[in-house]
Amino acid sequence: MMMQPVWLGEDPTLFPPTTLALTDPNGLLAIGGDLSPTRLISAYSKGIFPWFDDDQPILWWSPEPRMVFTPGHVHQSKSLKKHLRKHPCTVTINCDFESVIAHCRQPRVQQQGTWITDEMMEAYIELHYQGFAHSIETRADDGRLIGGLYGVGIGAVFFGESMFSLQSNASKIAISQFSHWAQAQGFALIDCQVENPHLQTLGGSLMPRKAFEEILQQHTTSKMDHFKKLWQTHSGNAIFSNIETSNTA
């Protein structure tokens, strides 16, 4: 008998076991529900995330395997290091979440649409106001936003959602500097959701779903308050800047 994704009920904390996720398409687990903060936090804590188009119902996913970064191990190529020496910039946290997600939702080259629907955008902005969704911004030396990423932070795990660049290497700078910061702050994992050749070149690796979920059980809800305060403490601040050293070199 062909397996089908499960329709969600009214309880925002109840999801089917991820072992029921389909293999084709990889990871499709459930349909329906809403994008309320309670449901989103519950989903991410279980390794489940929404991903759907405007003409679809809400679809929930738990792919096998999972692509992840170990904090501190995002690869900086020689070309990226050379770029940083020639292009002064700053990387900040939560200075402009709404602009970051708005840039991320713009269609990529050769794409006609975006999966970041109006409903998704509104939901993650609300999650940001509640202290669970965060942006990492790359800024040029004149303060202009030139790249970045956003995602969801629950406990010691950051679930990356999307990146954008208005200038070469801007998103790579954001993820690499965020990775170093996350390592220094004691984060356990940076989730990238699905396999992606670009992320592999940056040091992303594949992790079995079971191992991924074991890390979530150990490092999400039990450490939620500590890391939520950490995000609050660092919001609005720079976590990297090479402007002075670049201008005086």
C-alpha positions as CSV (number, residue, x, y, z in Angstrom):
1,M,0.0,0.0,0.0
2,M,1.4,3.4,-1.0
3,M,2.0,5.6,2.1
4,Q,0.5,9.1,2.2
5,P,1.4,12.2,4.2
6,V,-0.7,12.7,7.4
7,W,-3.2,15.5,7.7
8,L,-2.6,17.5,10.8
9,G,-5.3,18.1,13.5
10,E,-6.0,21.1,15.6
11,D,-3.4,20.5,18.3
12,P,-0.4,22.5,17.2
13,T,2.1,20.3,19.1
14,L,1.1,17.0,17.5
15,F,3.0,15.7,14.5
16,P,3.3,12.1,13.2
17,P,6.5,10.2,13.9
18,T,9.1,11.3,11.4
19,T,9.7,7.6,10.5
20,L,6.5,7.9,8.5
21,A,8.0,10.5,6.1
22,L,7.9,9.6,2.5
23,T,11.0,8.7,0.5
24,D,9.5,10.2,-2.7
25,P,9.3,13.1,-2.4
26,N,12.1,12.8,0.2
27,G,10.8,13.8,3.7
28,L,7.2,14.8,3.0
29,L,5.5,14.0,6.3
30,A,2.3,15.9,6.9
31,I,-0.2,18.4,5.3
32,G,-2.3,21.1,6.7
33,G,-2.3,22.9,10.1
34,D,-1.2,26.5,10.3
35,L,2.0,28.5,10.8
36,S,1.3,29.7,14.3
37,P,4.4,30.2,16.5
38,T,3.4,27.3,18.8
39,R,3.2,24.9,15.8
40,L,6.4,26.1,14.2
41,I,8.4,25.8,17.4
42,S,7.0,22.4,18.1
43,A,7.8,21.3,14.5
44,Y,11.4,22.6,14.5
45,S,12.1,21.0,17.8
46,K,11.2,17.7,16.2
47,G,13.2,18.3,13.1
48,I,10.2,19.2,10.9
49,F,9.8,22.3,8.8
50,P,7.2,23.8,6.4
51,W,8.0,24.2,2.7
52,F,5.2,24.8,0.1
53,D,4.1,27.0,-2.8
54,D,1.3,29.5,-2.9
55,D,-1.0,27.0,-4.7
56,Q,-0.4,24.2,-2.2
57,P,-1.6,23.5,1.3
58,I,1.0,23.8,4.1
59,L,3.5,20.9,3.6
60,W,5.7,19.6,6.4
61,W,9.0,17.9,5.8
62,S,11.7,15.7,7.6
63,P,14.2,14.7,4.9
64,E,16.6,11.7,5.2
65,P,19.5,12.4,5.5
66,R,19.9,15.9,6.8
67,M,22.5,18.5,5.7
68,V,24.2,20.2,8.6
69,F,27.1,22.4,9.6
70,T,29.2,21.8,12.7
71,P,29.6,25.3,14.3
72,G,33.1,26.6,13.5
73,H,33.6,24.3,10.5
74,V,32.1,26.4,7.6
75,H,34.9,26.4,5.1
76,Q,36.5,29.7,4.1
77,S,38.2,29.3,0.8
78,K,41.4,31.2,-0.2
79,S,39.3,33.3,-2.6
80,L,36.9,34.2,0.2
81,K,39.7,35.2,2.5
82,K,41.2,37.3,-0.3
83,H,37.8,38.9,-0.8
84,L,37.6,39.8,2.8
85,R,41.0,41.5,2.7
86,K,39.9,43.7,-0.2
87,H,36.3,44.3,0.8
88,P,35.7,45.7,4.3
89,C,32.4,44.6,5.8
90,T,30.5,44.0,9.1
91,V,28.3,41.0,10.1
92,T,25.5,41.8,12.4
93,I,22.7,39.9,14.2
94,N,19.0,40.8,14.1
95,C,19.5,44.4,12.9
96,D,17.0,44.1,10.0
97,F,15.1,40.8,10.0
98,E,12.3,42.0,7.7
99,S,14.7,43.2,5.0
100,V,16.6,40.0,5.1
101,I,13.6,37.8,4.7
102,A,12.2,40.1,2.0
103,H,15.5,39.8,0.0
104,C,15.5,36.0,0.5
105,R,12.1,35.7,-1.0
106,Q,13.1,37.3,-4.3
107,P,13.1,34.8,-7.1
108,R,16.6,33.5,-8.0
109,V,17.9,33.6,-11.5
110,Q,16.0,31.2,-13.8
111,Q,13.3,30.9,-11.1
112,Q,9.7,32.2,-11.7
113,G,8.5,32.2,-8.1
114,T,9.5,31.8,-4.5
115,W,8.6,29.4,-1.7
116,I,8.6,32.2,0.8
117,T,4.9,33.0,0.5
118,D,3.2,36.0,2.1
119,E,1.9,33.6,4.7
120,M,5.4,32.3,5.4
121,M,6.9,35.7,5.6
122,E,4.3,36.9,8.1
123,A,4.7,33.8,10.2
124,Y,8.5,34.1,10.5
125,I,8.3,37.9,11.2
126,E,6.0,37.0,14.1
127,L,8.4,34.3,15.2
128,H,11.2,36.9,15.1
129,Y,9.2,39.2,17.4
130,Q,8.8,36.3,19.8
131,G,12.5,35.8,19.9
132,F,12.8,32.6,17.9
133,A,13.6,33.7,14.3
134,H,16.8,35.5,13.6
135,S,18.7,37.2,10.8
136,I,22.5,37.5,10.1
137,E,23.3,40.5,8.0
138,T,26.4,41.3,5.9
139,R,26.9,45.0,5.5
140,A,29.3,47.0,3.3
141,D,31.6,49.5,4.9
142,D,29.0,52.2,4.2
143,G,26.4,50.2,6.1
144,R,24.4,48.9,3.1
145,L,22.8,45.5,3.5
146,I,24.6,43.3,0.9
147,G,23.7,39.8,2.0
148,G,22.7,37.6,4.8
149,L,20.6,34.7,6.0
150,Y,17.7,33.9,8.4
151,G,16.5,31.0,10.3
152,V,15.0,29.7,13.6
153,G,16.9,29.3,16.8
154,I,15.6,26.8,19.4
155,G,18.0,26.0,22.2
156,A,21.5,25.2,21.0
157,V,20.4,24.5,17.4
158,F,20.0,27.0,14.6
159,F,17.8,25.9,11.7
160,G,18.9,27.8,8.6
161,E,16.1,28.8,6.2
162,S,17.5,30.9,3.3
163,M,20.4,33.1,2.2
164,F,20.8,35.9,-0.2
165,S,23.6,38.0,-1.8
166,L,23.5,41.4,-3.5
167,Q,27.2,41.3,-3.9
168,S,29.7,38.5,-4.5
169,N,30.4,36.3,-1.4
170,A,28.1,38.3,0.9
171,S,26.1,35.2,2.0
172,K,29.2,33.1,2.4
173,I,30.6,35.8,4.7
174,A,27.4,35.8,6.7
175,I,27.3,32.0,7.2
176,S,31.0,31.6,7.9
177,Q,31.2,34.4,10.5
178,F,28.0,33.2,12.1
179,S,29.5,29.7,12.3
180,H,32.5,31.0,14.2
181,W,30.2,33.0,16.5
182,A,27.9,30.0,17.1
183,Q,30.9,27.8,18.0
184,A,32.1,30.4,20.5
185,Q,28.6,30.6,22.1
186,G,28.3,26.8,22.5
187,F,25.8,26.0,19.7
188,A,25.5,22.3,19.0
189,L,24.5,22.3,15.3
190,I,23.5,24.5,12.3
191,D,20.8,22.8,10.2
192,C,20.7,23.3,6.5
193,Q,17.7,21.0,5.9
194,V,18.3,19.4,2.5
195,E,21.3,18.4,0.5
196,N,22.7,21.2,-1.6
197,P,26.0,21.2,-3.7
198,H,26.7,24.8,-2.8
199,L,26.5,24.1,0.9
200,Q,28.7,21.1,0.5
201,T,31.5,23.3,-0.9
202,L,31.2,25.3,2.3
203,G,31.6,22.3,4.5
204,G,28.1,21.0,4.9
205,S,27.8,17.3,5.6
206,L,25.0,14.7,5.6
207,M,23.6,13.4,8.9
208,P,21.1,10.5,9.3
209,R,17.7,11.6,10.5
210,K,18.0,9.5,13.7
211,A,21.3,11.1,14.7
212,F,19.9,14.5,13.9
213,E,16.9,14.0,16.1
214,E,19.0,12.7,19.0
215,I,20.9,16.0,18.9
216,L,17.6,17.9,18.9
217,Q,16.3,16.0,21.9
218,Q,19.5,16.9,23.8
219,H,20.0,20.5,22.8
220,T,16.7,22.2,21.9
221,T,13.9,22.6,24.5
222,S,16.1,21.8,27.5
223,K,18.3,24.8,26.7
224,M,15.7,27.1,25.2
225,D,15.8,29.8,27.8
226,H,19.5,30.1,27.9
227,F,20.0,30.5,24.2
228,K,16.9,32.8,23.8
229,K,18.6,35.2,26.3
230,L,21.8,34.9,24.3
231,W,20.1,35.9,21.1
232,Q,18.6,38.9,22.9
233,T,21.9,39.9,24.3
234,H,23.6,39.9,20.9
235,S,20.8,41.3,18.8
236,G,21.7,44.6,17.2
237,N,25.4,43.9,17.6
238,A,28.2,43.1,15.2
239,I,29.8,39.7,15.5
240,F,32.5,40.5,12.9
241,S,34.1,43.5,11.3
242,N,37.2,44.0,9.3
243,I,36.6,47.6,8.4
244,E,39.3,49.2,10.5
245,T,42.0,46.7,9.6
246,S,41.0,46.9,5.9
247,N,41.1,50.7,5.8
248,T,44.4,50.9,7.5
249,A,46.2,48.0,5.7
